[in-house]
Each structure stands twice: as C-alpha cells, then as structure tokens.
Amino acid sequence: MHAGRQYGLKQFLLWTRRDLYWLTLLGTIPVLLYQFAGFKWIAIPWVPIAMIGTAAAFIVGFKNTQTYNRLWEARQIYGTILNLTRAWGIMVRDYISAPSSATAPTKEIKAVHNELIYRHIGWLTAMRFQLREPRTWENMNKSYNAEYVMHYKIPERETTLEEELKKYLSPDECFYIMSKKNKAAQIVAVQSARLKELYDGGMLDTLRLIELERMLKDFYDQQGKCERIKNFPYPRQFASINLFFIRIFVYLVPLGMLNEFAKLGEHMVWLTIPFSVLVSWVFNSMERVGESTENPFEGNPNDVPITAMTRTMEIDLRDMLDETNLPPALQPVNDILM
C-alpha cells in the first residue's frame, strides 16, 4: 500500500517510461512517412478513432471500478480478521480458567493462554504467506513491477514460512503443519482439537466452548473469502478485451491526428507526435493502474498491507498477554507499506 500523500509524477513516469518509449516511436513513424515518404493515405478520419476511444474509455472505467472493488473487499476482509483477532484474544484470556472442582496453577492457565494466542498468530502468519504465493495471472513478474519492487521488500520473500512458524508453534506442531497442503486451515483445526481437550479437562464449559468454536468458524469464513479473491482472477475475458481496445486505440491515434494538425499549417503536423503520445499515455496508464489493482494480495505497491496488519494483530494479542517486549509496528519503506 502506498502510504505517502500521493505518487509523484516522477515515480509515475518512471513506472510507465517503457510505454512512453514505444508510444513515442508509434507517434513518430506515421509523421515521418506522411512528411517524407508522401504516404498521405495513412491519415484517416478522426471520427472512427473517437468512437473506438469512447468504447475503450467505457471498458477501462468498468475494469478500474471492478478491480477497485476487489481491492476494497480484500481490505474489508482483513479489517474483519483484525476485529475477530482482538475478540479471540480477550475470549481466550477470560474464558479459559481452572476447573471449578480444582485449582490449576496460575502458570498452567497462563501457558494455555499463550499457546492459543500464539497459535493464532501462527495462523495469521501462514495465511499471509499463502496469500503472497504467485499465480500465473498475477503481474509482479512483469518488468515494470519487478523493477519497482527494488524500492521496497516483500517480507514473505525474505524468509520462509517454516522459520516464521517456529516463533509461534512447538517444534512437533510446526513439523506437522509444514507437512500439510493448506497450512493455515490446519492450524485452525489444531486449535479446535486443543479446545476440545480443554473442555474435556474442565477448563472450558459448554457455552464458552461453543463461542470459541464459533470464532474458529469465523476465521475459516474470512480465510475462504481471501482465498476466493486470491485464486479467482479478474475475469480474463474482460481483462483481454480491455487490453485489445486500448492497443487498437493507441495504434490509430497518430493516424487520426495527422489530418487534424495538417489543417493548421504545413509544419503543424509535427505536433501529432507529442499530442498522440499524451493521449495514448493517458489511456494506457489508466489500463495499467487497473491492472495493478487486480490482485490485492500479491505484494504490489497498491495492495492490501497484510504483513503490516498481521504485525498489528500480533502486537495487540501479545499486549493482552501483558508482554513488554513487543515487536515494533512495520513502517513504510519508500512510502510503501507491506
């Protein structure tokens, strides 16, 4: 997520500079052919180009609206996870206590609280790693995005899930979870099994067990919503037609501007180059912005900062355990918050 006031024009031009190169070439060649090779016939009326541009504008607007909706839904889901996480922390702390027929040592109760809360942090960690896994339709491998990633770091690419889980799970449990395919889902399953043990041991009554199990079900619901966005791309047919319309339009723009500027004077036709580049760059950049918003979990500068939000949840939970050595909140790097 970009955490600055706005993208600077220099940043945006750097990001789209490869487009500017080929758009400039695309605008220059028709003018040279028109002026020096006598290819007057390549100039075409502006009306059909304007109609194509109108269609392209509609489809670009549709795509950008829908990709923004995907981004906003992803942010809402993680906001819900944050709220549920805080509720899980206080419920674990206040619901689990010594059996009424016995007095369990305070240290034992505290250890159970720590276990359940740290295991939940493990679930958050496993889920963010799974959401950062690449998909074939994602855009991070494209040259202009890969180059921009050099300005910040994606934490999930700097370490491994196993190393992170060791901080929150026991060695045996970590080994078990790493052997599973959907690791985040299995951590929740382990939580459920542990709650049953606590119920059988008298540390939970029936109503409190039901409430905590309902919370686990809610975590599964939110994980499923994240997986839906992650594993189902913005429909390829709409993404493809958007790209096709934009490409057709930018190829035709300089041809349509030739006659328009030629009407202003013999040498005014050279203005076709800067103006066709400008118009084409605007349309192409709108398409690029929509593309960069399609997949809100991949680690793009415009994505949901799930790593930072996970750290916030970890701080809140460990604070509930009265820990003092809390990790710091993650800060933006070059205005990008992960």
Secondary structure, 3 states (H helix, E strand, C coil): CECCCCCCHHHHHHHCHHHHHHHHHHHHHHHHHHHHCCCHHHCCCHHHHHHHHHHHHHHHHHHHHHHHHHHHHHHHHHHHHHHHHHHHHHHHHHHCCCCCCCCCCHHHHHHHHHHHHHHHHHHHHHHHHHHCCCCCCCCCCCHHHHHHHHHCCCHHHCCCHHHHHCCCCCHHHHHHHHCCCCHHHHHHHHHHHHHHHHHHCCCCCHHHHHHHHHHHHHHHHHHHHHHHHHHCCCCHHHHHHHHHHHHHHHHHHHHHHHHHHHCCCCCHHHHHHHHHHHHHHHHHHHHHHHHHCCCCCCCCCCCCCHHHHHHHHHHHHHHHCCCCCCCCCCCCECCECC
